[in-house]
């Protein structure tokens, strides 16, 4: 008890003396040159103010940081430069493997700079730098308290290993920051340090952040000492042009048909122009997105609804904080703005977008010409129909937001024009209201108007326009002991959004998620019993129910129960950054309209951990019990297993080897003997680094689905293999050269495609 009071007293004392916000030192234009090498040995660092008030955020908040971390900030005419010293009493235990960009995770020692130049703490740019100098960057958004590693910024970073820890230099160009032209709030900052060790993973922060905060960026602190720097550079214009050249040779073969060979070259370019601080113009011409890093495969044989994929193409990432990103929960339902899903754009010929950020409002607008080749999805209550995308279409989208105190209001419009009188249009409004320090209310209403003729077998060449709506309201409350989330949805059967993502339509749904966080006092006996420290224990309860809205097109009556989910569960955080979770599935599910309401009974258990410097990360989840076979419309004993393991293999001469293995398999037993279906995938990723700029990457993945024949169902099987080998030389975002080979094999068609490619991108700044 005494130790608890002592910790609280130290925390209260720390917070009461938190007046020392981070201070920056302005350098003159003729100041000494600063080389970003991680050494912090220039004279300017001796004069820069030093900030070292860090506290622990994980595994236990409200505690002073045990190890010292210092932060210094220099300001030049065109950049912020951060110097960070991470002291370590056992520097030989520092985990600093060579990795790919944006893979700096909790299994490595790193420092992170979280920066909000707007000052409202609604979103923030971040850059992580590992002790090996590897960079991971992206955006935090407060509304969903999530981080997105997809955006990349023109930052320069280096790290230096020392006898008592390590040091990092991070140069953040002002051209890569987005802030209002006038009336902006002070720039805000938080520095994060991650310390992975066998006994515990510790996350220290430079702000008084606690786990009761509504978001990770809720306590960012003002940066002092910037003076009139913002005013001096707000008129400055920045222009970057990235031409790219891709050469490829492709061969296709299929039994019974002559092989084909094709050579082609593709020249494209991306442009980014910031005429002043609050405006950014992006343009793209004939881009080659074919070599975007492979997405992880997903099980799909027993899935009724469409699956969303993360975006990785740079053109679409400038204004993700303004647009809002689609995010699905563990039932596959959208819990965020479903208005724009950039993966719906498959092969753009050209595109342009404009983004504006003001002190109390922001907006973005884009328009692209898509050459087609993808799919158009039309969801309904029990599944999703897919049609071939028309050859050409014009995709346009605009969204604006205004902030008034704790209320954010947004308007949006979306248009997908296929020509010949075919279109899909969506308009609507969304809002987010911080009702108190612990309460947030969100919602949106989208209205669609659609006239398309996608099904070649359907009669009628000029279909009538169809209207639909998508209504969602959500409330979230987070306190020290309780985390509560409540959502209601109403989606019309004819709602469509061809520029967005909608996995299901024609339903009404309500859901409640309760989380009870137990106190540290109640966790002490559990830690003594298990011989492992228990940092957090949460008991949670999920309740959801969905029913149909009348849909004459698919013969669905109104008020039919689709699902009722009742899922009590738990989550435990313990040593080595280990999380253990589980829940019972006491659900009711219907596979098709008029079908039987099934009662599957499942047990789900999972864990994740950073167990060892070599086995840096492992995560696995198993669902077992009576599962629903959607296509066969019946229950059967079955399981679904997923595992991810990341290895960091020690190598001589400064080389680095990272290996990631994914494996997933799902099945349901048949009415007789054997499995009714088996759905599985494997993926092996191996990357050999021989410098921070040069790497060789191998990806080998396979998918397989097989279903036994039974009454009413035909036997089917298909499989595919994809192999990719690529060498890449990367100098930040400025210069990238790639040379590689990919190969696809499909079964039972026995189709084979082999492609050899070379791609070069060089950034030019006048």
LUMSEZA-41047 format. One line per 10 residues: for each residue z, x, y of C-alpha. Coordinates in steps of 0.02 Angstrom, whole numbers. Layout:
N
Z:X:Y  ...
This chain:
766
0:0:0  42:144:116  -129:222:87  -214:59:135  -117:47:299  -156:231:333  -343:202:305  -341:49:419  -248:146:552  -373:287:545
-517:162:554  -437:72:702  -407:237:789  -584:292:754  -656:130:825  -543:135:977  -607:309:1023  -790:272:987  -830:287:1172  -923:449:1135
-1098:382:1107  -1233:507:1057  -1287:612:1207  -1461:683:1236  -1507:842:1331  -1663:833:1442  -1773:988:1438  -1892:1035:1578  -2080:1049:1550  -2070:1238:1553
-1926:1246:1432  -1933:1366:1287  -2046:1314:1144  -1956:1226:1003  -2017:1260:827  -1977:1124:701  -1916:1234:558  -1744:1162:521  -1650:1317:580  -1576:1253:745
-1577:1431:812  -1660:1403:982  -1554:1422:1139  -1573:1238:1182  -1468:1188:1032  -1321:1289:1103  -1324:1180:1260  -1355:1011:1178  -1204:892:1166  -1136:874:990
-1090:709:907  -989:707:745  -899:538:735  -954:480:562  -869:352:450  -895:304:269  -999:147:235  -1019:164:46  -940:160:-78  -793:101:30
-809:59:214  -677:74:350  -638:254:298  -666:415:396  -803:528:327  -732:667:219  -869:794:258  -926:840:432  -1099:794:499  -1157:838:675
-1300:767:778  -1387:840:931  -1532:766:1029  -1659:856:1139  -1784:766:1249  -1949:847:1296  -2092:773:1398  -2170:698:1241  -2039:685:1102  -1860:661:1045
-1799:804:937  -1647:779:825  -1545:923:756  -1426:876:616  -1302:986:522  -1238:923:356  -1086:1026:303  -1049:1033:117  -902:1121:29  -1008:1138:-130
-1187:1175:-69  -1241:1222:-245  -1227:1037:-291  -1349:979:-157  -1491:879:-234  -1654:928:-148  -1806:903:-260  -1984:907:-194  -2048:728:-189  -2187:618:-125
-2176:545:49  -2073:385:58  -1980:423:-105  -1823:491:-22  -1692:386:-111  -1505:381:-148  -1521:509:-288  -1553:646:-156  -1457:724:-13  -1535:662:148
-1503:618:329  -1585:469:413  -1618:431:596  -1622:244:632  -1693:212:805  -1714:50:905  -1808:84:1069  -1806:-102:1112  -1616:-107:1105  -1591:-282:1035
-1549:-225:857  -1674:-349:784  -1780:-211:708  -1775:-21:702  -1887:122:651  -1811:248:531  -1853:420:463  -1763:497:315  -1770:685:288  -1707:757:123
-1624:926:106  -1794:987:43  -1882:926:202  -1968:776:120  -1994:627:237  -1973:442:204  -1999:322:348  -2020:138:386  -1943:-14:472  -1777:-105:459
-1776:-290:504  -1614:-379:542  -1671:-555:496  -1685:-516:310  -1577:-358:317  -1716:-264:228  -1805:-97:239  -1992:-75:222  -2059:99:180  -2240:49:204
-2258:95:390  -2282:281:422  -2250:369:587  -2314:533:658  -2148:622:638  -2126:808:602  -1976:867:503  -1906:1022:417  -1746:1066:324  -1654:1229:298
-1530:1263:157  -1372:1353:218  -1221:1433:138  -1113:1285:194  -1236:1141:179  -1405:1112:259  -1484:1076:428  -1629:965:480  -1744:959:630  -1841:798:662
-1969:784:801  -2010:603:845  -2158:590:966  -2138:460:1103  -2312:401:1056  -2243:341:890  -2108:234:971  -2129:52:1024  -2030:-10:1174  -2044:-131:1323
-2133:-80:1483  -1988:-144:1589  -1819:-229:1579  -1781:-151:1411  -1606:-119:1349  -1540:57:1316  -1616:141:1164  -1500:130:1015  -1468:249:869  -1377:270:705
-1382:426:598  -1351:407:411  -1304:540:284  -1317:516:96  -1215:625:-23  -1251:598:-209  -1124:675:-326  -1068:648:-505  -906:562:-457  -978:450:-320
-1124:423:-202  -1065:422:-23  -1157:351:128  -1087:402:297  -1145:326:461  -1125:372:645  -1084:193:698  -935:78:659  -1032:-19:527  -943:-125:397
-1004:-227:250  -966:-389:342  -1107:-354:465  -1255:-473:455  -1375:-324:445  -1375:-136:420  -1431:-109:601  -1300:-223:681  -1198:-81:758  -1328:40:826
-1258:137:976  -1339:173:1145  -1411:347:1172  -1342:419:1333  -1423:554:1440  -1602:489:1432  -1598:454:1619  -1767:401:1688  -1863:470:1539  -1919:297:1483
-1987:257:1656  -2078:424:1666  -2174:402:1503  -2201:213:1497  -2371:230:1586  -2430:372:1475  -2578:332:1363  -2595:395:1185  -2753:389:1079  -2776:438:897
-2937:426:797  -2938:454:608  -3113:471:539  -3126:472:350  -3263:519:227  -3262:465:45  -3384:525:-88  -3384:447:-260  -3482:438:-421  -3452:294:-541
-3512:263:-719  -3494:96:-811  -3525:64:-994  -3511:-86:-1110  -3567:-104:-1292  -3738:-184:-1306  -3786:-145:-1127  -3861:10:-1047  -3741:121:-951  -3753:124:-762
-3718:264:-640  -3694:249:-452  -3664:374:-314  -3610:324:-141  -3535:393:18  -3427:295:139  -3388:344:317  -3253:248:407  -3127:268:545  -2960:203:607
-2911:202:791  -2741:182:871  -2729:171:1060  -2569:146:1158  -2626:113:1337  -2444:103:1392  -2273:89:1312  -2277:-96:1264  -2458:-112:1204  -2539:-44:1046
-2721:-75:997  -2776:-43:817  -2954:-46:754  -3033:-7:586  -3216:13:540  -3280:16:361  -3117:81:285  -3106:141:106  -2950:67:27  -3002:96:-153
-2886:245:-179  -2728:162:-118  -2589:216:-236  -2584:108:-391  -2466:-40:-391  -2341:-52:-531  -2406:-171:-665  -2317:-337:-689  -2294:-452:-836  -2401:-606:-811
-2433:-688:-980  -2290:-814:-962  -2296:-830:-772  -2344:-995:-691  -2350:-939:-511  -2441:-803:-415  -2355:-634:-391  -2354:-548:-222  -2386:-361:-204  -2322:-243:-67
-2443:-186:68  -2486:0:80  -2642:4:191  -2600:78:362  -2702:-41:470  -2593:-190:422  -2426:-105:455  -2415:-81:644  -2331:-248:681  -2244:-296:519
-2084:-326:617  -2175:-452:729  -2280:-537:595  -2141:-560:468  -2165:-518:285  -2168:-632:134  -2018:-600:22  -1981:-687:-143  -1813:-717:-223  -1773:-698:-407
-1848:-870:-443  -2012:-821:-361  -1990:-936:-210  -2029:-877:-34  -1875:-858:74  -1961:-783:225  -2109:-820:336  -2256:-861:221  -2384:-864:361  -2472:-697:337
-2499:-597:178  -2613:-449:211  -2660:-430:27  -2765:-587:51  -2886:-472:144  -2976:-378:6  -3121:-278:79  -3131:-278:270  -3291:-218:355  -3205:-208:523
-3047:-266:605  -2952:-260:769  -2773:-301:813  -2667:-297:970  -2477:-290:977  -2365:-314:1129  -2178:-287:1138  -2076:-345:1287  -1891:-345:1325  -1867:-527:1269
-2031:-569:1183  -2166:-492:1073  -2334:-544:1003  -2477:-486:892  -2653:-547:857  -2784:-484:735  -2956:-528:671  -3051:-452:524  -3217:-479:438  -3185:-477:250
-3327:-437:130  -3237:-534:-6  -3218:-496:-189  -3041:-559:-211  -2962:-724:-260  -2915:-881:-166  -2755:-961:-232  -2719:-1148:-235  -2540:-1177:-296  -2466:-1340:-357
-2300:-1393:-431  -2329:-1322:-606  -2448:-1178:-580  -2575:-1091:-470  -2764:-1112:-480  -2870:-961:-438  -3049:-962:-372  -3174:-826:-329  -3168:-785:-145  -3328:-824:-48
-3433:-673:-10  -3394:-662:175  -3255:-733:282  -3171:-707:449  -2982:-694:448  -2885:-716:610  -2699:-726:642  -2584:-729:795  -2397:-741:815  -2281:-732:964
-2091:-730:975  -1968:-758:1117  -1784:-711:1115  -1655:-810:1214  -1479:-747:1184  -1451:-768:996  -1603:-882:972  -1775:-816:921  -1921:-939:934  -2094:-906:864
-2266:-987:868  -2409:-941:753  -2589:-986:714  -2698:-932:567  -2881:-962:529  -2989:-916:378  -3172:-961:409  -3289:-951:258  -3442:-1016:350  -3547:-1171:309
-3408:-1284:372  -3275:-1214:254  -3108:-1159:327  -2919:-1152:310  -2814:-1167:467  -2625:-1153:484  -2515:-1177:637  -2329:-1187:656  -2165:-1126:726  -2017:-1029:661
-1844:-988:727  -1691:-882:693  -1521:-919:772  -1368:-808:763  -1241:-946:782  -1095:-823:775  -1054:-647:717  -1055:-708:537  -1181:-852:538  -1371:-852:545
-1487:-1002:533  -1674:-982:502  -1821:-1095:470  -2005:-1132:493  -2128:-1276:494  -2310:-1239:452  -2452:-1366:453  -2618:-1333:365  -2791:-1409:379  -2913:-1358:242
-3094:-1394:200  -3162:-1284:60  -3276:-1301:-91  -3214:-1163:-206  -3236:-1240:-379  -3420:-1233:-431  -3388:-1365:-566  -3315:-1492:-445  -3426:-1631:-382  -3464:-1655:-198
-3540:-1525:-84  -3447:-1578:74  -3264:-1613:33  -3150:-1700:156  -3019:-1602:253  -2846:-1597:175  -2681:-1582:268  -2518:-1506:207  -2350:-1442:270  -2222:-1308:227
-2044:-1339:290  -1901:-1218:258  -1724:-1211:327  -1595:-1081:279  -1414:-1043:326  -1322:-882:289  -1139:-842:319  -1061:-673:282  -876:-633:297  -763:-502:221
-730:-611:67  -877:-733:58  -1066:-723:70  -1148:-894:70  -1333:-939:76  -1406:-1115:76  -1592:-1159:81  -1693:-1320:81  -1883:-1332:65  -2015:-1467:71
-2194:-1413:33  -2337:-1538:27  -2457:-1537:-122  -2609:-1497:-13  -2528:-1357:87  -2638:-1202:82  -2634:-1038:176  -2778:-921:133  -2713:-788:254  -2537:-806:184
-2447:-816:19  -2386:-976:-61  -2333:-968:-243  -2298:-1154:-266  -2337:-1318:-175  -2298:-1502:-199  -2109:-1490:-219  -1941:-1513:-135  -1807:-1384:-170  -1627:-1350:-125
-1527:-1195:-171  -1352:-1128:-146  -1294:-950:-177  -1107:-911:-164  -1037:-735:-175  -850:-700:-181  -807:-519:-142  -639:-469:-215  -518:-365:-113  -480:-182:-145
-303:-228:-200  -370:-337:-341  -492:-201:-397  -362:-65:-425  -304:-128:-598  -485:-144:-655  -520:36:-608  -365:98:-701  -413:-2:-856  -594:58:-861
-554:238:-804  -695:220:-678  -665:181:-494  -717:5:-448  -779:4:-269  -845:-173:-262  -835:-327:-373  -927:-486:-330  -926:-651:-422  -1078:-756:-383
-1141:-929:-421  -1321:-989:-400  -1369:-1171:-399  -1546:-1237:-368  -1645:-1394:-401  -1829:-1432:-371  -1925:-1594:-394  -2105:-1643:-368  -2194:-1726:-223  -2329:-1849:-280
-2494:-1758:-311  -2637:-1872:-365  -2760:-1728:-385  -2657:-1650:-525  -2584:-1813:-590  -2406:-1770:-540  -2287:-1913:-498  -2158:-1899:-362  -1975:-1861:-398  -2004:-1775:-566
-1875:-1638:-597  -1960:-1467:-608  -1805:-1360:-628  -1618:-1359:-612  -1538:-1187:-613  -1353:-1153:-640  -1315:-967:-648  -1138:-896:-636  -1136:-706:-628  -1055:-545:-567
-1095:-377:-488  -991:-217:-498  -1011:-54:-401  -933:101:-478  -954:290:-485  -1120:384:-475  -1198:249:-369  -1191:134:-520  -1213:-52:-508  -1187:-170:-655
-1235:-354:-647  -1260:-504:-756  -1272:-692:-759  -1284:-839:-877  -1436:-950:-866  -1380:-1131:-894  -1545:-1202:-833  -1662:-1349:-857  -1849:-1316:-841  -2008:-1418:-860
-2170:-1327:-902  -2293:-1465:-856  -2295:-1639:-782  -2243:-1771:-908  -2178:-1636:-1024  -2007:-1618:-1096  -1863:-1556:-988  -1805:-1402:-1083  -1633:-1322:-1079  -1652:-1134:-1101
-1493:-1033:-1122  -1503:-850:-1077  -1391:-702:-1040  -1452:-571:-916  -1371:-399:-902  -1428:-253:-797  -1375:-89:-721  -1437:51:-610  -1365:224:-585  -1394:403:-525
-1316:482:-679  -1374:664:-667  -1477:783:-559  -1610:785:-696  -1602:600:-742  -1596:557:-558  -1609:369:-573  -1612:242:-712  -1617:53:-701  -1635:-78:-837
-1619:-265:-858  -1618:-373:-1015  -1634:-562:-1024  -1600:-631:-1198  -1581:-803:-1273  -1681:-964:-1285  -1828:-939:-1167  -1965:-1057:-1111  -2141:-1024:-1174  -2235:-1104:-1030
-2407:-1115:-1112  -2339:-1184:-1276  -2215:-1299:-1185  -2068:-1262:-1298  -1914:-1152:-1315  -1896:-1005:-1431  -1782:-856:-1459  -1845:-714:-1353  -1808:-578:-1230  -1876:-492:-1076
-1835:-309:-1050  -1874:-195:-903  -1829:-12:-877  -1866:122:-748  -1814:304:-770  -1843:443:-644  -1828:624:-697  -1825:781:-590  -1872:925:-704  -1814:1100:-648
-1963:1216:-621  -1979:1402:-581  -2053:1480:-423  -2008:1335:-309  -2115:1208:-403  -2058:1029:-418  -2096:903:-555  -2051:720:-543  -2081:601:-687  -2059:413:-681
-2071:301:-833  -2079:112:-825  -2076:-1:-976  -2070:-189:-985  -2089:-309:-1131  -2067:-496:-1147  -2085:-611:-1296  -2040:-782:-1365  -2033:-817:-1551  -2149:-949:-1622
-2108:-1113:-1708  -2133:-1029:-1875  -2116:-842:-1909  -2161:-703:-1789  -2184:-700:-1602  -2279:-836:-1513  -2331:-709:-1381  -2296:-529:-1331  -2325:-465:-1154  -2292:-283:-1112
-2339:-138:-1001  -2306:48:-989  -2328:163:-841  -2303:351:-832  -2309:438:-664  -2298:628:-656  -2314:728:-495  -2315:918:-489  -2274:990:-317  -2308:1172:-281
-2272:1153:-96  -2219:1019:26  -2405:989:61  -2490:1008:-108  -2468:902:-262  -2555:848:-422  -2523:667:-476  -2554:585:-644  -2536:398:-673  -2563:323:-845
-2529:139:-868  -2568:11:-1002  -2549:-177:-1015  -2557:-284:-1171  -2543:-470:-1203  -2560:-556:-1372  -2533:-737:-1423  -2532:-806:-1599  -2639:-957:-1640  -2546:-1120:-1671
-2575:-1307:-1654  -2650:-1339:-1483  -2664:-1153:-1439  -2797:-1027:-1485  -2754:-848:-1529  -2793:-727:-1388  -2768:-544:-1347  -2817:-427:-1208  -2764:-254:-1153  -2811:-126:-1025
-2782:57:-987  -2792:143:-819  -2781:331:-796  -2786:422:-629  -2777:608:-593  -2775:663:-411  -2745:822:-312  -2688:795:-133  -2661:909:16  -2564:823:155
-2509:886:325  -2404:740:386  -2520:598:435  -2639:712:530  -2740:786:386  -2757:720:209  -2878:780:76  -2887:701:-97  -2990:744:-251  -2974:647:-411
-3035:544:-557  -2994:369:-618  -3038:283:-781  -3023:101:-836  -3035:39:-1016  -3028:-147:-1059  -3010:-232:-1228  -3082:-329:-1318  -3236:-313:-1206  -3230:-122:-1227
-3287:-101:-1047  -3260:71:-975  -3273:132:-795  -3253:312:-739  -3250:366:-558  -3241:538:-477  -3200:540:-292  -3162:652:-144  -3086:588:18  -3045:676:182
-2951:606:332  -2921:702:493  -2830:637:646  -2901:680:816  -2804:659:978  -2899:691:1141
